[in-house]
Amino acid sequence: MTEPGASALERAHSRRDASLSQLREFLRIPSISCERSRSGDVAAAAEWLAERLRALGAERVTVYPTGCHPIVYGEVLTAGRGSPTVLIYGHYDVQPVSALDDWETDPFDPTITGNELRARGASDNKGPMIACIAAVEAVLHAGPMPVNVKFLFEGEEEIGSVHFREFLEDHRDLCGCDLVLNPDVGMLGEQSPTIFYGLRGMYRCRLRVTGPSRDLHSGGYGGIVENPIHVLSALVAGMHDGGGRITLPGFYDAVREMSEEERSEMATLPRNEADYLAQSGAPQLWGEEEYLPAEREGARPALDVIEMRAGSEKAAIPAGASAIITVRLVPDQLPESVHAGLEAYLEEHAPPTVRWEITEWSGFPALLTDRASPGVRAMADAMKAVWETDPLFYRSGGSIAAVGYLKEILGVDSLLTGFSLPDDRVHGPNEKLHVPSWERGTDAVIHFLYSLANELRTD
């Protein structure tokens, strides 16, 4: 590695305790974006980030208001106008802490046990954000920046990035870059650094089924008026067949099949049925048996009901019932087509005893990144330098709306990686971060910034 790169690594290593302390301070802010009562905390997290960017030497640091939670921007453009620019994306909002009794420690009092830091947001996404900030600070301290860097941190990722697209449209020039680095995914194991070259898209809606004009006494109307809960349950149950395939009309028409080479590669990944069982706690896996679990996760579509609302403890048939339905999309599937298929399914299967409507629907397509691009090559080199092994390539089952907006509006790909592990309990009780992997992540970003400059010079 070059002398500046070695100096940057030395700087990062000397400040590991300070970076960990900053992360713990950041984690104490309960920036839960979906809870209105936490709006002040989300704003406080944005201001905390802005101050951190100013402290490392970023310029034009601004907290931009949106229709809900703010977006934080900063830049280090000292490499010069002709140098490539990397935009580092992250989100500082976190999921709520439901099932508080299942937490072994206070979710907003970061606790270190052995090599693990436990707190809400430790892995998703505050830990990886601080790793990137620490890396840029170290590179900036070591001498001339090899590339220009922009930071763009939003506070609405966990609620669908509802104002992110509008912000990008209004600030195209400000956010212009050659590549986005997004550390919001993870890695397949402590010794398995991972580059994610695919993300599933998303379709989401609320389906409401209504029957009587008001709640009815089940003693007087049971067996006479069909219960909307029963109808809704039957409808959502019928959206899969016995083999786990989705039954919406035309659903698989646009699904892009994997190549034999890709399937062979997935078969060698260190993520098998036993891993999914251990990490989920489920007694048995389910789904399309002709596909491996890893294929079902990232390369096959999935339909799930994530919420149902209906009824109460009173002995009454409810007037209505509703469900939130999500569909994880794969390449070539469009949200509009899935929506049309769902409508056709309901037209065919909903009985005349109820009325139905689909509301609040939205979506965005899946994405695939070119694995031969300079950014991917640079990160692969960086990970090999840190972990002393080639990274794994994987298709994530997750969906990140911001990645699609960045591609659509700025015309740039996102390099997807991260430093959290599969058992870090993201979105669940006792979320944690494996500190040694997080520290290696900082080193990898340092290597990446220097390697990217070399890749783009030779491209």
C-alpha positions, 0 to 999 in steps of 0.5 A, spaced: 500 500 500 502 507 498 505 511 504 499 515 505 494 509 505 499 506 510 499 512 514 491 513 514 490 505 516 495 507 522 491 513 524 484 509 524 487 504 528 490 509 533 483 512 533 479 506 534 477 507 541 475 514 540 471 512 534 467 506 538 466 512 543 463 516 538 458 510 535 456 509 542 454 516 543 450 516 536 447 510 538 444 513 545 439 518 540 433 514 539 432 516 532 426 512 531 423 515 524 416 512 524 414 514 531 412 522 531 413 522 538 421 521 536 421 527 531 425 531 536 430 525 537 431 524 529 432 531 528 438 531 534 441 525 530 441 529 524 445 535 528 449 530 531 452 527 524 452 534 521 457 536 527 461 530 526 462 531 519 464 538 520 469 536 525 473 531 520 473 537 516 467 536 511 465 543 507 458 545 505 455 541 511 448 542 511 442 539 515 436 540 509 429 540 512 424 535 508 416 534 509 418 530 515 425 528 517 432 532 515 437 530 510 444 531 512 450 533 506 457 534 507 463 534 502 470 533 502 472 535 494 480 536 496 482 531 490 480 536 485 475 537 479 478 531 475 478 526 480 472 521 481 467 522 486 464 517 491 457 519 495 457 515 501 450 514 503 447 512 509 441 512 514 441 515 521 434 513 523 432 506 526 426 501 527 422 502 533 424 497 539 417 493 540 417 487 544 421 491 549 421 485 554 425 481 549 431 486 550 436 483 555 439 491 555 436 498 554 436 498 546 439 506 547 444 504 552 449 501 548 452 495 551 459 492 550 459 484 551 466 481 549 466 483 541 459 485 541 456 492 541 448 491 543 444 497 541 438 499 536 441 501 530 448 498 531 448 494 525 443 498 521 445 503 520 449 507 525 455 503 525 457 502 518 456 510 517 461 511 523 466 506 520 465 510 513 466 517 517 472 514 520 475 512 514 475 518 511 477 522 517 483 518 517 485 518 509 484 526 510 489 526 515 494 522 512 495 527 506 491 528 499 485 525 498 485 520 492 478 521 490 473 526 492 467 524 497 460 526 498 456 524 504 448 524 504 445 521 510 437 521 510 432 520 516 427 516 513 430 510 510 426 505 515 419 509 513 420 508 505 425 514 504 419 518 502 422 525 501 429 522 498 427 522 491 424 529 491 431 531 495 435 528 489 431 531 484 432 538 487 439 537 488 442 533 482 448 537 481 449 537 489 449 530 489 452 528 483 458 523 483 461 517 479 459 512 484 455 511 491 458 507 496 452 504 501 454 500 507 447 498 509 447 491 507 452 486 511 456 480 510 455 473 510 460 471 515 466 474 520 471 471 515 466 472 509 467 479 506 461 480 501 459 485 496 452 485 494 450 485 487 443 485 487 437 488 491 430 486 490 425 491 489 418 492 493 411 492 492 407 494 498 399 496 499 394 495 504 388 491 502 381 492 506 375 487 506 369 490 508 362 486 509 356 489 514 356 497 515 357 496 522 360 491 527 355 485 528 353 481 534 356 474 533 350 471 536 345 474 532 349 474 525 354 469 526 352 464 520 348 469 516 353 475 515 360 472 512 366 475 517 371 479 513 376 476 517 375 469 514 374 472 507 381 476 508 384 470 511 382 466 505 384 471 500 391 471 503 392 464 504 390 463 497 396 467 494 400 461 495 400 454 492 402 448 496 409 449 493 410 456 495 409 459 489 405 465 488 398 465 485 397 472 482 395 472 475 401 473 470 406 474 476 412 470 474 411 472 467 417 477 467 421 474 472 428 473 470 431 466 471 438 465 474 444 463 469 447 456 470 453 459 472 450 464 477 446 458 480 453 454 481 456 460 484 450 460 489 451 453 491 458 454 494 456 460 498 457 458 506 449 459 507 445 453 507 439 451 510 442 449 517 444 457 517 437 459 515 434 455 521 439 457 526 438 464 525 430 464 524 429 459 529 423 456 525 422 449 525 422 448 518 424 452 512 418 453 506 418 455 499 420 453 492 423 447 493 427 447 486 431 453 489 436 453 494 434 458 500 440 463 498 436 463 491 429 464 494 432 470 498 435 474 493 433 471 486 426 469 487 420 474 488 416 473 495 409 475 497 408 476 505 403 479 509 406 483 514 400 486 518 393 484 519 388 488 523 381 486 525 376 485 530 376 486 538 375 482 544 367 483 544 363 478 541 362 481 534 363 480 527 367 486 525 365 491 519 372 490 516 379 487 516 385 489 513 392 487 511 399 490 509 401 486 503 409 486 501 412 483 494 419 483 494 421 483 486 426 481 482 429 484 476 424 485 470 418 485 475 415 492 475 410 494 481 405 496 476 404 489 473 404 486 480 399 491 482 395 489 476 395 481 478 393 482 485 387 486 482 385 480 477 386 475 483 381 479 487 376 480 482 376 472 481 377 470 488 373 475 492 366 473 494 360 477 493 359 477 500 364 483 501 367 489 498 375 490 497 379 495 495 387 496 495 390 503 498 396 506 499 400 502 494 407 504 492 413 500 489 420 500 486 424 495 481 429 491 483 437 492 481 443 489 479 450 491 479 455 490 474 460 486 477 466 488 473 465 495 474 471 499 477 467 500 484 466 493 485 473 491 483 476 496 487 472 494 493 474 487 492 481 489 492 480 492 498 476 487 502 482 482 500 487 486 503 483 486 509 481 479 510 486 476 506 481 472 502 476 474 496 470 477 497 463 473 496 458 476 491 451 475 493 444 477 491 440 481 497 433 479 499 432 486 502 430 492 498 432 499 499 428 505 495 434 510 496 438 505 491 433 505 486 432 513 486 440 514 486 440 510 480 434 513 476 435 520 478 443 521 478 444 515 473 449 512 478 450 505 481 451 503 488 456 499 491 453 495 496 456 492 502 456 492 510 460 490 516 454 487 520 453 479 520 447 475 519 446 474 526 446 481 528 438 481 529 437 487 525 430 490 526 429 485 532 430 485 539 438 485 542 440 488 535 448 488 535 454 489 532 461 485 531 466 490 533 472 486 530 468 486 523 466 493 524 473 495 525 475 491 519 470 495 515 473 502 516 480 499 514 476 496 508 473 503 506 480 506 507 483 501 502 477 502 497 478 509 496 485 509 494 484 503 490 478 506 486 482 512 484 487 507 481 482 503 478 479 509 475 485 512 472 487 505 469 479 504 466 
